């Protein structure tokens, strides 16, 4: 009990310390303000670049654990027009709000805050292009880069850009906004960055899932996967890591992998004695992350969606009785779920238990009057 109490006090005071060292501020970058959130520490700062359409808040869940081990400065920010960052009122043309302007704004903000020297870069998705351009401009300052399923510079060829043009209605996006300027300049950004590579002097860790964008057209998802797999070909400075079981937002699906990879990248900036101290903290952190991951797994193991998918596995294998038992259990455990009743009704219908199926579909529609598919199935059954 004493050990637990002591550990609780350590965590409590660490949390207080992080809170007291956090700077959440708007920085004037030339007549307009950009939002930066900084956990102040000692050592090489780590800058986090969010994906397209996202702001700094996407990183909140992993920052504290990284800081607890590294004690270094962590910087997140909202790009112009996202989150609480303002747009430059002096720019007149849509093209003025391109990625080069975004880097200039970032440079200005970092300089005003005093973080314009050595730095580690971390990015997700579209943010990878910002890391790439920043690394090109400041290759002597960037110590390393961690890419999290990042957009690679050669991904958007002209065929895919044409496909995107046919599926993105820019006129429907609110103007002025960061989202609008990202989309209106998208093609030019991709052509501007095409085939640009990270300098060989900068170590790059490229983390990507086995099947990113699995729901997208095959021409897109296959190319994304192929280019990531080939990203470290003939490059001594690039390490590929496949995040099995994760989707595009790996830092949400497998935070332990991302946290420990960033800690690893940071450790390379330290001398041997400092690395030994960091190693013990990192091991403790890895144990805690492992316990948390197992706890989350157990909490979700018998979730509604988990049970539903389990039942459908039996249904696809024509093991109807097992499927029915699990579908029924799901309606008992989650009596307010229209989807649980809908799925149970579907299985009952496949088992030729029509009267019971009708009852389940009626309950599903009662819980969700907008279940149009269920209404169609129910109508068809009653007409037969």
URKA-V618782 format. One record per pair of residues at least 12 apart in sequence whose C-alpha atoms are under 10 Angstrom apart, sorted by the first residue. I is the first residue (numbers start at 1). J is the second residue. Records with the same first field share a line. If there is no record, write none. Layout:
I = J ; J
//
This chain:
11 = 68
14 = 64 ; 67 ; 68
15 = 64 ; 68
17 = 39 ; 68
18 = 39 ; 40 ; 41 ; 63 ; 64 ; 67 ; 68 ; 71
19 = 39 ; 40 ; 64
20 = 39 ; 40
21 = 38 ; 39 ; 40 ; 41 ; 73
22 = 37 ; 38 ; 39 ; 40 ; 41 ; 73 ; 74 ; 75
23 = 36 ; 37 ; 38 ; 39 ; 40 ; 75
24 = 36 ; 37 ; 38 ; 39 ; 76 ; 77
25 = 37 ; 38 ; 77
26 = 77 ; 78 ; 84 ; 85 ; 86 ; 109
27 = 85 ; 108 ; 109 ; 110 ; 112 ; 113
28 = 86 ; 105 ; 108 ; 109 ; 112
29 = 86 ; 88 ; 104 ; 105 ; 106 ; 107 ; 108 ; 109 ; 110 ; 111 ; 112
30 = 88 ; 89 ; 90 ; 105 ; 108 ; 109
31 = 86 ; 87 ; 88 ; 89 ; 90
32 = 80 ; 85 ; 86 ; 87 ; 88 ; 89 ; 90
33 = 80 ; 84 ; 85 ; 86 ; 87 ; 88 ; 105 ; 109
34 = 77 ; 78 ; 79 ; 80 ; 81 ; 82 ; 83 ; 84 ; 85 ; 86 ; 87 ; 88 ; 105 ; 106 ; 108 ; 109
35 = 55 ; 56 ; 76 ; 77 ; 78 ; 79 ; 80 ; 82 ; 83 ; 84 ; 85 ; 86 ; 109
36 = 56 ; 75 ; 76 ; 77 ; 78 ; 79 ; 84 ; 85 ; 106 ; 109 ; 110 ; 113
37 = 56 ; 57 ; 74 ; 75 ; 76 ; 77 ; 78
38 = 73 ; 74 ; 75 ; 76 ; 77 ; 113
39 = 63 ; 64 ; 67 ; 71 ; 72 ; 73 ; 74 ; 75 ; 76
40 = 67 ; 71 ; 72 ; 73 ; 74 ; 75
41 = 67 ; 70 ; 71 ; 72 ; 73 ; 74
42 = 70 ; 71 ; 72 ; 73 ; 74
43 = 70 ; 71 ; 72 ; 73 ; 118 ; 119 ; 266 ; 269 ; 270
44 = 70 ; 71 ; 72 ; 73 ; 74 ; 115 ; 117 ; 118 ; 119 ; 120 ; 142 ; 143 ; 266 ; 267 ; 269 ; 270
45 = 71 ; 72 ; 73 ; 74 ; 75 ; 115 ; 116 ; 117 ; 118 ; 119 ; 120 ; 121 ; 143 ; 266
46 = 72 ; 73 ; 74 ; 75 ; 76 ; 115 ; 118 ; 119 ; 120 ; 121 ; 122 ; 142 ; 143 ; 144 ; 145 ; 262 ; 265 ; 266
47 = 73 ; 74 ; 75 ; 76 ; 77 ; 110 ; 115 ; 119 ; 120 ; 121 ; 122 ; 123 ; 131 ; 145
48 = 63 ; 74 ; 75 ; 76 ; 77 ; 120 ; 121 ; 122 ; 123 ; 124 ; 127 ; 131 ; 146
49 = 75 ; 76 ; 77 ; 78 ; 79 ; 121 ; 122 ; 123 ; 124 ; 125 ; 126 ; 127 ; 128 ; 129 ; 130 ; 131 ; 147
50 = 76 ; 77 ; 78 ; 79 ; 122 ; 123 ; 124 ; 125 ; 126 ; 127 ; 128 ; 130 ; 148
51 = 123 ; 124 ; 125 ; 126 ; 127 ; 128 ; 129 ; 130 ; 148 ; 149 ; 150 ; 151 ; 249
52 = 79 ; 82 ; 124 ; 125 ; 126 ; 127 ; 128 ; 151 ; 178 ; 179 ; 182 ; 183
53 = 78 ; 79 ; 81 ; 82 ; 83 ; 126 ; 127 ; 178 ; 179 ; 180 ; 182 ; 183
54 = 78 ; 79 ; 82 ; 83 ; 124 ; 126 ; 127 ; 178 ; 179
55 = 76 ; 77 ; 78 ; 79 ; 80 ; 81 ; 82 ; 83 ; 84 ; 85
56 = 75 ; 76 ; 77 ; 78 ; 79 ; 82 ; 83 ; 84
57 = 76 ; 77 ; 78 ; 83
58 = 76 ; 124 ; 249 ; 251 ; 252
59 = 75 ; 76 ; 77 ; 124 ; 251 ; 252
60 = 76
61 = 251 ; 252 ; 255
62 = 251 ; 252 ; 255 ; 256 ; 258 ; 259
63 = 75 ; 76 ; 259
64 = 259
65 = 255 ; 256 ; 259 ; 260 ; 263 ; 282 ; 285 ; 286 ; 288 ; 289
66 = 258 ; 259 ; 260 ; 261 ; 262 ; 263 ; 266 ; 282 ; 285
67 = 259 ; 263
68 = 281 ; 282 ; 285
69 = 259 ; 260 ; 263 ; 277 ; 278 ; 279 ; 280 ; 281 ; 282 ; 283 ; 284 ; 285
70 = 262 ; 263 ; 264 ; 266 ; 267 ; 277 ; 278 ; 279 ; 281 ; 282
71 = 278
72 = 266
73 = 115 ; 119
74 = 120
75 = 110 ; 115 ; 121
76 = 122
77 = 106 ; 109
78 = 106 ; 178
79 = 102 ; 103 ; 105 ; 106 ; 127 ; 178
80 = 97 ; 101 ; 102 ; 105 ; 106 ; 177 ; 178 ; 179 ; 181
81 = 97 ; 176 ; 177 ; 178 ; 179 ; 180 ; 181 ; 182
82 = 177 ; 178 ; 179
83 = 178
85 = 178
86 = 177 ; 178
87 = 176 ; 177 ; 178
88 = 101 ; 105
94 = 176 ; 180 ; 181 ; 182 ; 184 ; 185
95 = 181 ; 182 ; 184 ; 185 ; 188 ; 189
96 = 181 ; 185
97 = 178 ; 180 ; 181 ; 182 ; 184 ; 185
98 = 181 ; 182 ; 183 ; 184 ; 185 ; 186 ; 188 ; 189
99 = 129 ; 130 ; 133 ; 181 ; 182 ; 185 ; 186 ; 188 ; 189 ; 190 ; 192 ; 193
100 = 130 ; 133 ; 134 ; 189 ; 192
102 = 130
103 = 130 ; 131 ; 133 ; 134 ; 137
104 = 134
106 = 130 ; 134
107 = 134
116 = 138 ; 141
117 = 138 ; 140 ; 141 ; 142
118 = 138 ; 139 ; 140 ; 141 ; 142 ; 143 ; 144 ; 269
119 = 135 ; 138 ; 140 ; 141 ; 142 ; 143 ; 144 ; 145 ; 266 ; 269
120 = 135 ; 141 ; 142 ; 143 ; 144 ; 145 ; 146 ; 202 ; 262 ; 265 ; 266 ; 269
121 = 134 ; 135 ; 142 ; 143 ; 144 ; 145 ; 146 ; 147 ; 204 ; 262 ; 265
122 = 144 ; 145 ; 146 ; 147 ; 148 ; 150 ; 204 ; 205 ; 258 ; 262 ; 265
123 = 145 ; 146 ; 147 ; 148 ; 149 ; 150 ; 151
124 = 146 ; 147 ; 148 ; 149 ; 150 ; 151 ; 207 ; 208 ; 248 ; 249 ; 250 ; 251
125 = 147 ; 148 ; 149 ; 150 ; 151 ; 152 ; 208 ; 248 ; 249
126 = 148 ; 149 ; 150 ; 151 ; 152 ; 153 ; 182
127 = 147 ; 148 ; 149 ; 150 ; 151
128 = 145 ; 146 ; 147 ; 148 ; 149 ; 150 ; 151 ; 152 ; 153
129 = 147 ; 150 ; 151 ; 152 ; 153 ; 189 ; 190 ; 193 ; 194 ; 196
130 = 151 ; 193
131 = 145 ; 146 ; 147 ; 150 ; 198
132 = 145 ; 147 ; 152 ; 153 ; 193 ; 196 ; 197 ; 198 ; 199
133 = 193 ; 196 ; 197 ; 198
134 = 198
135 = 197 ; 198 ; 199 ; 202
136 = 196 ; 197 ; 198 ; 199 ; 202
138 = 199
139 = 198 ; 199 ; 200 ; 201 ; 202
140 = 199 ; 201 ; 202
141 = 202
142 = 199 ; 201 ; 202 ; 203
143 = 201 ; 202 ; 203 ; 204 ; 265 ; 266 ; 268 ; 269
144 = 201 ; 202 ; 203 ; 204 ; 205 ; 237 ; 262 ; 265 ; 266 ; 268 ; 269
145 = 198 ; 202 ; 203 ; 204 ; 205 ; 206 ; 238 ; 262 ; 265 ; 266
146 = 203 ; 204 ; 205 ; 206 ; 207 ; 238 ; 239 ; 258 ; 261 ; 262 ; 265
147 = 204 ; 205 ; 206 ; 207 ; 208 ; 240 ; 258 ; 262
148 = 205 ; 206 ; 207 ; 208 ; 209 ; 241 ; 243 ; 248 ; 249 ; 250 ; 251 ; 258
149 = 206 ; 207 ; 208 ; 209 ; 212 ; 224 ; 225 ; 228 ; 242 ; 243 ; 247 ; 248 ; 249 ; 250 ; 251
150 = 206 ; 207 ; 208 ; 224 ; 228 ; 248
151 = 190 ; 224 ; 227 ; 228
152 = 190 ; 193 ; 194 ; 195 ; 196 ; 197 ; 224 ; 227 ; 228 ; 231
153 = 189 ; 190 ; 191 ; 192 ; 193 ; 194 ; 195 ; 196 ; 197 ; 198 ; 227
154 = 190 ; 191 ; 193 ; 194 ; 195 ; 196 ; 197 ; 224 ; 227
155 = 190 ; 194 ; 195 ; 220 ; 223 ; 224 ; 225 ; 226 ; 227 ; 228
156 = 186 ; 187 ; 189 ; 190 ; 191 ; 193 ; 194 ; 220 ; 223 ; 224
157 = 187 ; 190 ; 191 ; 194
158 = 187 ; 190 ; 191
159 = 219 ; 220
160 = 187 ; 219 ; 220 ; 223
161 = 186 ; 187 ; 188 ; 190 ; 191
162 = 187
163 = 220
164 = 186 ; 187
165 = 183 ; 186 ; 187
168 = 183
169 = 183 ; 184
170 = 183 ; 184
171 = 184
198 = 237 ; 238
199 = 237
200 = 235 ; 236 ; 237 ; 238
201 = 236 ; 237
202 = 236 ; 237 ; 238
203 = 235 ; 236 ; 237 ; 238 ; 239 ; 265 ; 268
204 = 232 ; 235 ; 236 ; 237 ; 238 ; 239 ; 240 ; 265
205 = 232 ; 237 ; 238 ; 239 ; 240 ; 241 ; 261 ; 262 ; 264 ; 265
206 = 228 ; 229 ; 231 ; 232 ; 238 ; 239 ; 240 ; 241 ; 242 ; 261
207 = 228 ; 239 ; 240 ; 241 ; 242 ; 243 ; 250 ; 257 ; 258 ; 261
208 = 224 ; 225 ; 228 ; 229 ; 240 ; 241 ; 242 ; 243 ; 244 ; 246 ; 247 ; 248 ; 249 ; 250
209 = 225 ; 228 ; 241 ; 242 ; 243 ; 244 ; 245 ; 246 ; 247 ; 248 ; 249 ; 250
210 = 225 ; 228 ; 229 ; 241 ; 242 ; 243 ; 244 ; 245 ; 246 ; 247 ; 248
211 = 224 ; 225 ; 242 ; 243 ; 244 ; 245 ; 246 ; 247 ; 248
212 = 224 ; 225 ; 243 ; 246 ; 247 ; 248 ; 249 ; 250
213 = 225 ; 247 ; 248
214 = 247 ; 248
228 = 240 ; 241 ; 242
229 = 241 ; 242
241 = 257 ; 261
243 = 257 ; 258
253 = 293
254 = 289 ; 293
255 = 289 ; 293
256 = 285 ; 286 ; 287 ; 288 ; 289 ; 290 ; 292 ; 293
257 = 286 ; 289
259 = 282 ; 285 ; 286 ; 289
260 = 282 ; 283 ; 285 ; 286 ; 289
263 = 278 ; 279 ; 282
264 = 278 ; 279 ; 282
266 = 278
267 = 279 ; 282
302 = 330 ; 333
303 = 330 ; 333 ; 334
304 = 327 ; 329 ; 330 ; 331 ; 333 ; 334 ; 337 ; 339 ; 340
305 = 330 ; 339 ; 340
306 = 330
307 = 323 ; 326 ; 327 ; 329 ; 330 ; 340
308 = 323 ; 326 ; 327 ; 328 ; 329 ; 330 ; 331 ; 339 ; 340 ; 343 ; 344
309 = 323 ; 326 ; 327
310 = 322 ; 323 ; 326 ; 327
311 = 323 ; 324 ; 325 ; 326 ; 327 ; 328 ; 329 ; 330 ; 343 ; 344 ; 347
312 = 324 ; 326 ; 327 ; 343 ; 344 ; 347
314 = 326
315 = 346 ; 347 ; 350
318 = 350 ; 351
320 = 347 ; 348 ; 350 ; 351
321 = 347 ; 348 ; 351
323 = 344 ; 347 ; 348
324 = 343 ; 344 ; 345 ; 346 ; 347 ; 348 ; 351
325 = 344
326 = 344
327 = 340 ; 341 ; 342 ; 343 ; 344 ; 345 ; 346 ; 347 ; 348
328 = 340 ; 341 ; 343 ; 344 ; 345 ; 347 ; 348
329 = 344
330 = 343 ; 344
331 = 343 ; 344 ; 360
335 = 363 ; 364 ; 367
336 = 363 ; 364 ; 367 ; 368
337 = 363 ; 364 ; 367 ; 368
338 = 360 ; 361 ; 362 ; 363 ; 364 ; 365 ; 366 ; 367 ; 368 ; 369 ; 371 ; 374
339 = 361 ; 363 ; 364 ; 365 ; 367 ; 368 ; 371 ; 374
340 = 360 ; 361 ; 363 ; 364
341 = 357 ; 359 ; 360 ; 361 ; 362 ; 363 ; 364 ; 365 ; 367 ; 374
342 = 357 ; 358 ; 359 ; 360 ; 361 ; 362 ; 363 ; 364 ; 365 ; 371 ; 373 ; 374 ; 377
343 = 357 ; 360 ; 361 ; 364 ; 374
344 = 356 ; 357 ; 360 ; 361 ; 364
345 = 357 ; 358 ; 359 ; 360 ; 361 ; 362 ; 363 ; 364 ; 374 ; 377 ; 378
346 = 358 ; 360 ; 361 ; 374 ; 377
348 = 360
349 = 377 ; 381
354 = 378 ; 381 ; 382
355 = 381 ; 382
357 = 377 ; 378 ; 381
358 = 374 ; 377 ; 378 ; 379 ; 381 ; 382
359 = 378
360 = 374 ; 378
361 = 373 ; 374 ; 375 ; 377 ; 378
362 = 374 ; 375 ; 378
365 = 378
//
